[in-house]
């Protein structure tokens, strides 16, 4: 049972709190979103709480 604690499965690690994982890592990330209107790419935070507008055509991205 010691090896189970040293090598947890990926599913178990994803369910744990970000501070209690074997290797601490955040739940959030940055992603590139391509605008369907003008095809410009905007970098957006995964847990954004505000509406992100396209730089080129001012269309709402998220």
C-alpha positions, -999 to +999 in steps of 0.1 A: +000+000+000+030+023+003+035+023-035-001+034-040+006+066-021+038+072-039+023+067-074-013+079-074-033+077-106-039+108-127-077+107-119-069+108-081-045+136-085-070+158-105-096+154-078-073+165-050-070+201-038-042+219-057-021+221-025-025+184-015-013+169-048+020+151-050+033+179-072+015+211-066+000+227-097-028+253-103-062+244-116-062+274-140-044+280-172-041+304-202-055+295-236-054+310-270-089+317-285-093+325-322-120+349-332-145+334-357-150+368-373-115+382-379-093+351-370-072+371-346-058+351-316-064+364-281-049+349-249-076+343-223-075+331-187-094+298-181-112+311-150-119+346-164-148+364-146-153+392-172-162+391-208-132+391-232-136+411-264-117+405-296-090+432-302-099+434-339-136+433-343-148+438-306-168+405-307-173+387-274-149+358-272-159+342-238 
